[in-house]
Amino acid sequence: MPAFHTPTPPVLALTMGDACGIGPEIISCLWLDSAMPDALVLGSPQVMHRAAAWVAQARGEHPPVVVEIHDPKNWADVPAGAMPVWAPPGLPEDLIDAPVGQVDVRAGRAAAACIRAAVRLAQTGVVAGIVTAPLHKEALALAGEPYPGHTELLQAEGAPPGQPPAPVRMMLANGQLKTVLVTIHMALRQAIDAVTFESVLDTIRITHDSARLWGVERPRIAVAGLNPHAGEGGLFGDEEIHLIGPAIQAARALGIDVTGPLAPDTVFMRARHAADHPGEFDVVIAMYHDQGLIPVKYMGLDHGVNVTLGLPFVRTSPDHGTAFDLAGTGRANPSSLLQAWRMARQLVSGQGAA
């Protein structure tokens, strides 16, 4: 992991995200703050130039120089401190006219085009990993994409030719807690039905196998129950008895250190790492989206990172959305994107994630 040749020096692809959201602005912040030496932006040079100007104006600084490149392999052939931007095939020519702070089909098409191009660069070894700025799911749907979000699109595009997509899982992490989801972007009624023996066991396996990326060979995995009090012995539901528990037993038979099903209202507190109190577990597996993401996001959006486990390349992203209300102001906080970039750098270098 990754399964392809890593470029030297390793370069990360930064996808622009939704052009009408804060993605272009928080990417621009990274150059203003640290003159990113090893990242290639995939997106519209016009949009990135405009975003850099907004951020610089809000800060009272000079904007970074945006340099359009025509071959992504030449990402380093730009002046020191300049932002290399490659416009991949499929970007709408009038993307710059899409209204900032609003859902627009052109932004959805552009976001999908950037993701697909980034995957191709990762598969061919041009980039070592991908960091994605936020996209808007409604804009993606308007563009005719059959995928509800980044994770599903990356899963489909990352599959080798002629092979079905490999199972992937979404992990949200910060310095205190890591949580992996069995189900992701679907209605809660559907998510309950999607909690099966196979889906839980696959999640445990993927989590265990991926933990070496962040420096843990044998992770201590906790599995949350689906129901209140993990079903209370069948009083509040029997999924823990018939589905989740058997999957945990099967994982243990494979030599995986996994505990559960545990009460969802306390397992995240038990796993939380503090300076004076290390957690009982290295990672918690949650059954559905909000069960796992609320605890991590409650600790602060500035440091959370989304990592897609199971892909043949590293992919991270900030744990927030497009923030249309802040788009165009130059005041969006880039902290989560910076953490996503740092974690991707650690993962592709084999140093593990904090």
C-alpha positions in Angstrom: 0.0 0.0 0.0 0.0 1.9 -2.2 0.4 -0.8 -4.9 2.1 1.3 -7.5 5.4 3.1 -7.9 5.6 6.1 -5.6 7.0 9.2 -7.3 10.2 10.8 -5.9 9.7 13.2 -4.4 6.2 12.1 -3.5 3.6 14.5 -4.8 0.0 14.7 -3.6 -3.0 15.5 -5.8 -5.2 18.2 -4.3 -8.6 18.1 -6.0 -10.5 21.5 -6.1 -13.8 20.1 -4.8 -16.9 22.2 -5.5 -15.9 25.3 -7.3 -18.8 27.2 -5.7 -17.7 26.2 -2.2 -14.7 26.9 0.0 -12.5 24.2 -1.5 -10.5 26.5 -3.8 -10.0 29.0 -0.9 -8.8 26.6 1.7 -6.4 25.1 -0.9 -5.1 28.6 -1.5 -4.6 29.1 2.2 -2.1 26.2 2.2 0.2 28.0 -0.2 -0.1 31.3 1.7 0.7 29.6 4.9 3.5 27.2 3.8 4.2 27.4 0.1 3.3 23.8 -0.5 6.3 22.2 -2.2 4.9 18.8 -3.1 1.2 19.2 -4.2 -0.5 19.5 -7.5 -3.9 21.1 -7.7 -6.5 19.6 -10.0 -9.0 22.2 -11.0 -9.7 25.3 -12.9 -6.8 27.8 -13.0 -9.3 30.6 -13.3 -11.2 29.5 -10.2 -8.0 29.0 -8.2 -6.7 32.4 -9.2 -9.9 34.0 -8.0 -9.9 32.1 -4.8 -6.3 33.0 -4.0 -7.2 36.6 -4.5 -10.1 36.4 -2.1 -8.0 34.8 0.6 -5.1 37.2 0.1 -7.5 40.2 0.3 -9.1 38.9 3.5 -5.6 38.5 5.1 -4.1 41.7 3.7 -1.4 39.6 1.9 -0.2 39.1 -1.6 -1.8 36.1 -3.3 0.2 33.1 -4.3 1.1 32.8 -8.0 -1.1 30.4 -9.8 0.6 28.6 -12.7 -1.3 26.5 -15.2 0.5 23.4 -16.2 -0.4 21.3 -19.2 1.3 18.0 -18.2 0.8 16.9 -14.6 4.2 15.2 -14.6 5.7 18.7 -14.8 4.1 19.8 -11.5 7.5 20.8 -10.1 8.4 23.0 -13.0 7.0 26.1 -11.4 8.6 29.0 -9.6 9.3 28.4 -5.9 6.1 29.1 -3.8 3.9 29.1 -6.9 0.7 26.9 -7.1 0.8 24.4 -9.9 -2.7 23.8 -11.3 -3.7 21.3 -13.9 -7.1 21.5 -15.6 -8.1 17.9 -16.2 -10.4 16.8 -19.1 -14.1 17.4 -18.5 -14.0 20.8 -16.8 -16.9 23.0 -18.0 -15.5 25.9 -20.0 -17.8 28.4 -18.2 -17.1 27.0 -14.7 -15.9 30.4 -13.5 -19.5 31.7 -14.2 -21.1 29.3 -11.7 -22.6 31.3 -8.8 -20.4 31.1 -5.7 -22.3 29.8 -2.7 -24.9 28.0 -4.6 -25.5 24.5 -6.0 -24.6 24.4 -9.7 -24.4 21.5 -12.1 -21.2 22.8 -13.6 -19.5 22.5 -10.2 -20.7 19.0 -9.9 -19.3 18.0 -13.2 -16.0 19.7 -12.5 -15.6 18.0 -9.1 -16.2 14.6 -10.6 -13.8 15.2 -13.4 -11.1 16.2 -10.9 -11.6 13.0 -8.9 -11.5 10.8 -11.9 -8.3 12.5 -13.1 -6.7 12.2 -9.7 -7.4 8.5 -9.6 -5.8 8.0 -13.0 -2.7 9.9 -11.7 -2.5 7.7 -8.7 -3.0 4.5 -10.7 -0.1 5.5 -13.0 2.2 6.6 -10.2 2.2 10.3 -11.1 1.0 11.1 -7.6 1.5 9.2 -4.4 -1.9 10.0 -2.9 -5.0 12.2 -3.1 -6.4 14.9 -0.9 -9.9 16.0 -1.8 -11.4 19.3 -1.0 -15.2 19.2 -0.2 -17.7 18.6 -3.0 -21.5 19.1 -2.8 -23.5 15.9 -3.1 -26.5 17.7 -4.7 -24.3 19.2 -7.4 -22.8 15.8 -8.0 -26.3 14.4 -8.5 -27.3 17.2 -10.8 -24.3 16.3 -12.9 -25.8 12.9 -13.4 -23.3 11.1 -11.2 -24.7 7.8 -9.8 -22.5 8.1 -6.7 -23.7 9.9 -3.5 -20.2 11.1 -2.5 -16.5 11.0 -2.8 -16.1 7.6 -1.2 -18.3 5.7 -3.6 -16.9 7.5 -6.6 -13.3 6.8 -5.6 -14.3 3.1 -4.9 -15.7 2.7 -8.4 -12.9 4.6 -10.2 -10.2 2.8 -8.2 -11.2 -0.7 -9.3 -8.8 -2.4 -11.8 -10.2 -2.8 -15.3 -12.6 -5.6 -15.6 -12.8 -6.2 -11.8 -15.5 -5.3 -9.4 -14.8 -2.5 -6.9 -13.1 -3.6 -3.8 -14.9 -2.9 -0.5 -13.9 0.4 1.1 -14.7 2.0 4.4 -14.8 5.6 5.6 -12.7 6.5 8.7 -12.9 9.8 10.5 -9.9 10.5 12.7 -8.3 13.1 14.9 -5.6 12.9 17.6 -8.1 11.6 20.1 -10.4 9.2 18.3 -10.6 7.1 15.1 -13.9 5.7 13.9 -14.7 3.5 10.9 -18.2 3.2 9.4 -20.0 0.0 8.3 -22.5 2.0 6.3 -22.0 5.5 4.9 -24.3 7.7 2.7 -27.7 6.2 2.8 -31.0 6.7 4.6 -31.0 5.4 8.2 -33.8 2.9 7.3 -31.5 1.5 4.6 -28.5 1.6 6.8 -30.1 -0.6 9.3 -30.8 -3.2 6.6 -27.2 -2.9 5.4 -25.8 -4.0 8.7 -25.2 -7.6 7.9 -22.8 -10.3 9.1 -20.8 -9.8 5.9 -20.7 -6.0 6.1 -19.6 -6.0 9.7 -16.9 -8.6 9.2 -15.6 -6.8 6.1 -15.3 -3.6 8.1 -13.4 -5.3 10.8 -11.0 -6.9 8.3 -10.4 -3.7 6.4 -9.8 -1.7 9.6 -7.4 -4.3 10.8 -5.5 -4.5 7.6 -5.3 -0.7 7.1 -4.1 0.0 10.6 -0.5 -0.5 9.6 -0.8 2.7 7.6 -0.9 4.7 10.8 1.7 2.6 12.5 -0.3 -0.1 14.3 0.3 -3.7 13.3 -2.3 -5.2 15.7 -5.0 -2.6 16.5 -7.4 -2.9 19.4 -10.8 -2.6 17.6 -14.0 -1.9 19.4 -17.4 -2.5 17.7 -20.4 -0.5 18.6 -23.8 -2.1 18.7 -26.6 -0.9 16.5 -29.3 -0.6 19.1 -29.4 1.3 22.5 -27.3 -0.5 25.1 -26.1 -2.8 22.3 -29.6 -4.4 22.3 -29.6 -5.2 26.0 -29.6 -8.9 25.4 -32.3 -8.7 22.8 -34.7 -6.5 24.6 -34.1 -3.5 22.2 -33.3 -5.4 19.0 -31.5 -8.6 18.1 -29.0 -7.5 15.4 -26.2 -7.7 18.0 -27.1 -11.4 18.7 -27.6 -12.6 15.2 -25.4 -10.4 13.0 -22.8 -8.2 14.8 -21.8 -10.6 17.5 -21.2 -13.5 15.1 -19.1 -11.3 12.8 -16.9 -10.3 15.8 -16.5 -14.0 16.7 -15.5 -14.7 13.1 -12.9 -11.9 13.1 -11.5 -13.2 16.4 -11.1 -16.6 14.7 -8.9 -14.8 12.2 -6.6 -13.5 15.0 -8.0 -10.0 15.1 -8.1 -8.2 18.4 -11.7 -7.0 18.4 -14.2 -6.4 21.3 -18.0 -6.0 21.2 -20.7 -5.3 20.5 -20.4 -2.5 23.0 -23.0 0.1 24.0 -22.8 3.0 21.5 -23.3 5.7 24.1 -20.1 4.9 26.0 -17.7 3.1 23.6 -16.4 6.3 22.0 -15.6 7.8 25.4 -13.8 4.5 26.3 -11.7 4.8 23.1 -10.8 8.4 23.4 -7.2 9.2 23.8 -6.3 12.0 26.2 -2.9 13.3 27.3 -3.2 11.8 30.7 -5.6 8.9 29.9 -4.9 6.7 26.8 -8.0 5.1 25.4 -8.9 1.4 25.7 -9.1 1.0 21.9 -7.2 2.2 18.9 -10.3 2.5 16.7 -14.1 2.1 17.0 -16.3 0.6 14.3 -19.7 2.3 14.1 -22.8 0.9 12.4 -24.0 4.0 10.6 -22.9 7.5 9.5 -24.0 9.8 12.4 -23.3 7.2 15.1 -19.6 7.3 14.2 -19.1 10.9 13.0 -20.9 12.9 15.7 -18.4 11.9 18.4 -15.4 12.8 16.2 -16.9 16.1 14.9 -18.0 17.1 18.4 -14.3 17.3 19.3 -13.8 20.0 16.7 -13.9 20.3 12.9 -10.5 21.9 12.7 -8.5 18.7 13.2 -10.7 15.9 11.9 -9.6 14.0 8.8 -11.6 11.6 6.5 -9.5 8.6 5.3 -10.9 6.1 2.8 -9.7 2.6 3.8 -9.4 -0.2 1.3 -8.4 1.8 -1.8 -5.2 0.9 -3.6 -3.9 4.5 -2.9 -4.0 6.9 -0.1 -6.9 9.3 0.1 -7.7 11.8 2.8 -10.0 14.9 3.0 -11.2 17.4 5.6 -14.2 16.4 7.7 -16.4 19.4 6.7 -18.5 20.3 3.7 -18.6 23.1 1.1 -19.7 25.8 3.6 -21.5 27.9 0.9 -22.1 30.6 3.5 -18.4 31.3 3.7 -17.6 30.9 0.0 -16.1 34.0 -1.6 -15.2 35.6 1.7 -11.6 34.3 2.0 -12.2 33.6 5.7 -12.8 29.8 5.6 -10.6 27.9 8.1 -8.1 25.6 6.3 -7.1 23.7 9.5 -8.9 20.4 8.6 -7.5 20.4 5.1 -4.0 21.0 6.4 -4.5 18.1 8.8 -5.7 16.0 5.8 -2.6 16.9 3.8 -0.3 16.1 6.7 -1.9 12.8 7.3 -1.7 11.9 3.6 2.0 12.8 3.7 2.5 10.6 6.7 0.6 7.7 5.1 2.4 7.7 1.8 5.8 8.0 3.5 5.0 5.0 5.7 5.4 7.0 8.9 1.9 6.4 10.1 -0.6 9.0 11.2 -0.8 10.7 14.5 
